[in-house]
Amino acid sequence: MNKLTVVGIGPGAYELMTIKAAETLRNCDVIVGYTVYVDLVKEHFPGKEFLTTPMKKEVERCRLAFEEAGKGKNVAMICSGDAGVYGMSGLILEIGQEFPEVAVEIVSGVTAAIGGASVLGAPLIHDFAVISLSDLLTPWEKIEKRLSAAAEADLSVVLYNPSSKKRKDYLKKACEIMLAWKDPNTVCGTVVNIGREGEQASLYTLAELKDTPVDMFTTVFVGNSQTKVIDGKMVTPRGYII
Amino acid sequence: MNKLTVVGIGPGAYELMTIKAAETLRNCDVIVGYTVYVDLVKEHFPGKEFLTTPMKKEVERCRLAFEEAGKGKNVAMICSGDAGVYGMSGLILEIGQEFPEVAVEIVSGVTAAIGGASVLGAPLIHDFAVISLSDLLTPWEKIEKRLSAAAEADLSVVLYNPSSKKRKDYLKKACEIMLAWKDPNTVCGTVVNIGREGEQASLYTLAELKDTPVDMFTTVFVGNSQTKVIDGKMVTPRGYII
C-alpha cells in the first residue's frame, strides 16, 4: 500500500529527533515540508527528493504529500517539534479521507514545550496547559478564556506562537489576563531557538514578562504558584519531601 | 567536572528514544532508575552498571545518582517518557543544591501525551491541559479544580496516572467533573502500553469513559468540543478550511 508518514523532527537539532524519525527519513523517497524545516534536515538526509510549500499553504502541502504517495513513492511529511501539537497530523488525517489508497503513520517528536522545559530546568513537572496565542484560526475570546481558566486553576502554562509581526502585543495581553489570578512574582521563562544555533534561555517574573518583547521563535513558560528558581533554573516541584 | 544526565527514554520502545538519549546511555558508566524502566533499556546498553530503587523511593534514587556521579562516574538517571513531565528532573535540580560538584544536564524524551496522541490519531492538535489524577503528592481538591477549569475552557485534556489499586474510581470522578462542562458525546481515547508490547488504543464517548475501568499503564485523552472520529482515529481540528 502507498505510504505517508508524518514525522515530528523535534526542536531542530538532529540529535533531538527520535531514532524512529531519523530511520523514517532515511528510508523514504520524498520529504515534504515547510521550507524552514526542510532546510533543517536536508544535510542529514542526502539523496532525497525535497518538496516544500511556504507558510499558510498547509492544505496544499498535505495534498501534495498524498499525491506523491499516490504515485507509489514512500513519502515523509515533516513538522517541527511533534506533528500532533499544532502540527500537520490532524490535517493529514482529515485530508486522508480523500486518499483511501494511502496508509498514514505518525511518528512522535519532542515538541517545544518538552524541549524548552529541559533547557530552562524543570518547569512542567506538575500539571500544565499548552496554549497558542495565534488567533489566525482561533477566536481571541477563546484564547482569553483558556488563559484565564489555566491561571485560575494554578496550572503552569506554555505559550506557543507568542508573537508575530501582526500580534506584537499578544504576550502582554496574555500576561495581563493571567495576572488576574497569578502573582506578579510568578517565575516565568522563555527559550529562543530551542535545540538550534542561538539557543537562549531567560528567566523573568510574570510582571517582567508582560513587558518583554519576544519573537516567533520563542516559547514562553509561566510557572505555577510553587515554581521557583534554583541555581538559575526554573523548577516546579512535584511535592516530594527532601 | 562530575556529570549526571537526566534522560527521558520515551514511552518504552528503543526507537522512540531521541538520538541524544541513546548516545547518552551508550556513553555513560552507570544507569540509575526505577526497576521497570531499567528493565526496558537494559538489553540495548550492555556492559553498563545498573542501579535501581523501587517506586516511592524517588528521593533516595536521586541521592544515589548524585553519589555515584560524585565518585567520578558518568551517570545517567532514566525516566519513562520525558524527565520533565511528572519525572525526576525537578527533584534532581532540587537535590542538586547539595551536590554543587556535579553538573546536571537534561535530555528530552517523548512523554505519554505526545506518544499516545500519535497512536490515537491527532487529539492534541489544539490547546490542551495535562493533569495527573494521582493525589499522592497533590490535594484532590486542586486536581478537581484543574479538571473543571480545563473542561470549562474547552481544552483537550490528557490524564496521567488515571488509576491505581487505591484509586480505582478516580477516572470516574474526573469524568463526572468534566461532564459538568463537556458534552457526554465528547470524543475520548485511551492508550495502554504506549510504544511497548501490547500497545492498544480505544475510543469512547466521555459518558462511556466514565464507566470504563483503566489501569496504571493507561493514558487517557479527552477531546475538545471539535474533536471527531475519522476512520477510527481521534482528531482535533485546528481550524483549517479544507
HADDOCK unambig.tbl for C-alpha pairs under 7 A between the chains (distance, minus, plus):
assign (segid A and resid 15 and name CA) (segid B and resid 18 and name CA) 6.64 0.50 0.50
assign (segid A and resid 15 and name CA) (segid B and resid 19 and name CA) 4.80 0.50 0.50
assign (segid A and resid 15 and name CA) (segid B and resid 20 and name CA) 4.92 0.50 0.50
assign (segid A and resid 16 and name CA) (segid B and resid 18 and name CA) 5.42 0.50 0.50
assign (segid A and resid 16 and name CA) (segid B and resid 19 and name CA) 6.07 0.50 0.50
assign (segid A and resid 16 and name CA) (segid B and resid 20 and name CA) 5.92 0.50 0.50
assign (segid A and resid 17 and name CA) (segid B and resid 18 and name CA) 5.29 0.50 0.50
assign (segid A and resid 17 and name CA) (segid B and resid 19 and name CA) 6.11 0.50 0.50
assign (segid A and resid 18 and name CA) (segid B and resid 15 and name CA) 6.62 0.50 0.50
assign (segid A and resid 18 and name CA) (segid B and resid 16 and name CA) 5.42 0.50 0.50
assign (segid A and resid 18 and name CA) (segid B and resid 17 and name CA) 5.28 0.50 0.50
assign (segid A and resid 18 and name CA) (segid B and resid 18 and name CA) 3.81 0.50 0.50
assign (segid A and resid 18 and name CA) (segid B and resid 19 and name CA) 5.68 0.50 0.50
assign (segid A and resid 19 and name CA) (segid B and resid 15 and name CA) 4.79 0.50 0.50
assign (segid A and resid 19 and name CA) (segid B and resid 16 and name CA) 6.10 0.50 0.50
assign (segid A and resid 19 and name CA) (segid B and resid 17 and name CA) 6.12 0.50 0.50
assign (segid A and resid 19 and name CA) (segid B and resid 18 and name CA) 5.69 0.50 0.50
assign (segid A and resid 19 and name CA) (segid B and resid 19 and name CA) 5.46 0.50 0.50
assign (segid A and resid 20 and name CA) (segid B and resid 15 and name CA) 4.89 0.50 0.50
assign (segid A and resid 20 and name CA) (segid B and resid 16 and name CA) 5.94 0.50 0.50
assign (segid A and resid 59 and name CA) (segid B and resid 242 and name CA) 6.45 0.50 0.50
assign (segid A and resid 84 and name CA) (segid B and resid 117 and name CA) 6.86 0.50 0.50
assign (segid A and resid 84 and name CA) (segid B and resid 118 and name CA) 6.71 0.50 0.50
assign (segid A and resid 84 and name CA) (segid B and resid 122 and name CA) 5.32 0.50 0.50
assign (segid A and resid 84 and name CA) (segid B and resid 124 and name CA) 5.89 0.50 0.50
assign (segid A and resid 84 and name CA) (segid B and resid 125 and name CA) 5.20 0.50 0.50
assign (segid A and resid 85 and name CA) (segid B and resid 124 and name CA) 5.58 0.50 0.50
assign (segid A and resid 85 and name CA) (segid B and resid 125 and name CA) 4.57 0.50 0.50
assign (segid A and resid 85 and name CA) (segid B and resid 126 and name CA) 6.63 0.50 0.50
assign (segid A and resid 86 and name CA) (segid B and resid 125 and name CA) 4.66 0.50 0.50
assign (segid A and resid 86 and name CA) (segid B and resid 126 and name CA) 5.75 0.50 0.50
assign (segid A and resid 87 and name CA) (segid B and resid 125 and name CA) 6.31 0.50 0.50
assign (segid A and resid 89 and name CA) (segid B and resid 122 and name CA) 5.95 0.50 0.50
assign (segid A and resid 90 and name CA) (segid B and resid 122 and name CA) 5.02 0.50 0.50
assign (segid A and resid 90 and name CA) (segid B and resid 125 and name CA) 6.39 0.50 0.50
assign (segid A and resid 90 and name CA) (segid B and resid 235 and name CA) 5.79 0.50 0.50
assign (segid A and resid 90 and name CA) (segid B and resid 236 and name CA) 6.54 0.50 0.50
assign (segid A and resid 90 and name CA) (segid B and resid 237 and name CA) 6.07 0.50 0.50
assign (segid A and resid 94 and name CA) (segid B and resid 230 and name CA) 6.98 0.50 0.50
assign (segid A and resid 106 and name CA) (segid B and resid 118 and name CA) 5.58 0.50 0.50
assign (segid A and resid 107 and name CA) (segid B and resid 118 and name CA) 6.64 0.50 0.50
assign (segid A and resid 108 and name CA) (segid B and resid 114 and name CA) 6.49 0.50 0.50
assign (segid A and resid 108 and name CA) (segid B and resid 115 and name CA) 5.81 0.50 0.50
assign (segid A and resid 108 and name CA) (segid B and resid 118 and name CA) 6.17 0.50 0.50
assign (segid A and resid 109 and name CA) (segid B and resid 110 and name CA) 6.43 0.50 0.50
assign (segid A and resid 110 and name CA) (segid B and resid 109 and name CA) 6.41 0.50 0.50
assign (segid A and resid 110 and name CA) (segid B and resid 110 and name CA) 5.73 0.50 0.50
assign (segid A and resid 114 and name CA) (segid B and resid 108 and name CA) 6.49 0.50 0.50
assign (segid A and resid 115 and name CA) (segid B and resid 108 and name CA) 5.81 0.50 0.50
assign (segid A and resid 117 and name CA) (segid B and resid 84 and name CA) 6.86 0.50 0.50
assign (segid A and resid 118 and name CA) (segid B and resid 84 and name CA) 6.71 0.50 0.50
assign (segid A and resid 118 and name CA) (segid B and resid 106 and name CA) 5.58 0.50 0.50
assign (segid A and resid 118 and name CA) (segid B and resid 107 and name CA) 6.65 0.50 0.50
assign (segid A and resid 118 and name CA) (segid B and resid 108 and name CA) 6.18 0.50 0.50
assign (segid A and resid 122 and name CA) (segid B and resid 84 and name CA) 5.32 0.50 0.50
assign (segid A and resid 122 and name CA) (segid B and resid 89 and name CA) 5.95 0.50 0.50
assign (segid A and resid 122 and name CA) (segid B and resid 90 and name CA) 5.01 0.50 0.50
assign (segid A and resid 124 and name CA) (segid B and resid 84 and name CA) 5.90 0.50 0.50
assign (segid A and resid 124 and name CA) (segid B and resid 85 and name CA) 5.57 0.50 0.50
assign (segid A and resid 125 and name CA) (segid B and resid 84 and name CA) 5.20 0.50 0.50
assign (segid A and resid 125 and name CA) (segid B and resid 85 and name CA) 4.55 0.50 0.50
assign (segid A and resid 125 and name CA) (segid B and resid 86 and name CA) 4.65 0.50 0.50
assign (segid A and resid 125 and name CA) (segid B and resid 87 and name CA) 6.30 0.50 0.50
assign (segid A and resid 125 and name CA) (segid B and resid 90 and name CA) 6.39 0.50 0.50
assign (segid A and resid 126 and name CA) (segid B and resid 85 and name CA) 6.60 0.50 0.50
assign (segid A and resid 126 and name CA) (segid B and resid 86 and name CA) 5.75 0.50 0.50
assign (segid A and resid 127 and name CA) (segid B and resid 130 and name CA) 5.47 0.50 0.50
assign (segid A and resid 127 and name CA) (segid B and resid 131 and name CA) 4.76 0.50 0.50
assign (segid A and resid 127 and name CA) (segid B and resid 132 and name CA) 6.52 0.50 0.50
assign (segid A and resid 128 and name CA) (segid B and resid 129 and name CA) 5.69 0.50 0.50
assign (segid A and resid 128 and name CA) (segid B and resid 130 and name CA) 5.39 0.50 0.50
assign (segid A and resid 128 and name CA) (segid B and resid 131 and name CA) 6.85 0.50 0.50
assign (segid A and resid 129 and name CA) (segid B and resid 128 and name CA) 5.69 0.50 0.50
assign (segid A and resid 129 and name CA) (segid B and resid 129 and name CA) 4.04 0.50 0.50
assign (segid A and resid 129 and name CA) (segid B and resid 130 and name CA) 6.17 0.50 0.50
assign (segid A and resid 130 and name CA) (segid B and resid 127 and name CA) 5.48 0.50 0.50
assign (segid A and resid 130 and name CA) (segid B and resid 128 and name CA) 5.40 0.50 0.50
assign (segid A and resid 130 and name CA) (segid B and resid 129 and name CA) 6.18 0.50 0.50
assign (segid A and resid 131 and name CA) (segid B and resid 127 and name CA) 4.77 0.50 0.50
assign (segid A and resid 131 and name CA) (segid B and resid 128 and name CA) 6.86 0.50 0.50
assign (segid A and resid 132 and name CA) (segid B and resid 127 and name CA) 6.53 0.50 0.50
assign (segid A and resid 137 and name CA) (segid B and resid 238 and name CA) 6.95 0.50 0.50
assign (segid A and resid 137 and name CA) (segid B and resid 239 and name CA) 5.40 0.50 0.50
assign (segid A and resid 137 and name CA) (segid B and resid 240 and name CA) 6.99 0.50 0.50
assign (segid A and resid 145 and name CA) (segid B and resid 153 and name CA) 5.98 0.50 0.50
assign (segid A and resid 146 and name CA) (segid B and resid 153 and name CA) 5.06 0.50 0.50
assign (segid A and resid 149 and name CA) (segid B and resid 149 and name CA) 5.21 0.50 0.50
assign (segid A and resid 149 and name CA) (segid B and resid 150 and name CA) 6.69 0.50 0.50
assign (segid A and resid 149 and name CA) (segid B and resid 153 and name CA) 6.28 0.50 0.50
assign (segid A and resid 150 and name CA) (segid B and resid 149 and name CA) 6.70 0.50 0.50
assign (segid A and resid 150 and name CA) (segid B and resid 150 and name CA) 6.87 0.50 0.50
assign (segid A and resid 153 and name CA) (segid B and resid 145 and name CA) 5.97 0.50 0.50
assign (segid A and resid 153 and name CA) (segid B and resid 146 and name CA) 5.06 0.50 0.50
assign (segid A and resid 153 and name CA) (segid B and resid 149 and name CA) 6.28 0.50 0.50
assign (segid A and resid 230 and name CA) (segid B and resid 94 and name CA) 6.98 0.50 0.50
assign (segid A and resid 235 and name CA) (segid B and resid 90 and name CA) 5.79 0.50 0.50
assign (segid A and resid 236 and name CA) (segid B and resid 90 and name CA) 6.54 0.50 0.50
assign (segid A and resid 237 and name CA) (segid B and resid 90 and name CA) 6.07 0.50 0.50
assign (segid A and resid 238 and name CA) (segid B and resid 137 and name CA) 6.94 0.50 0.50
assign (segid A and resid 239 and name CA) (segid B and resid 137 and name CA) 5.41 0.50 0.50
assign (segid A and resid 242 and name CA) (segid B and resid 59 and name CA) 6.44 0.50 0.50
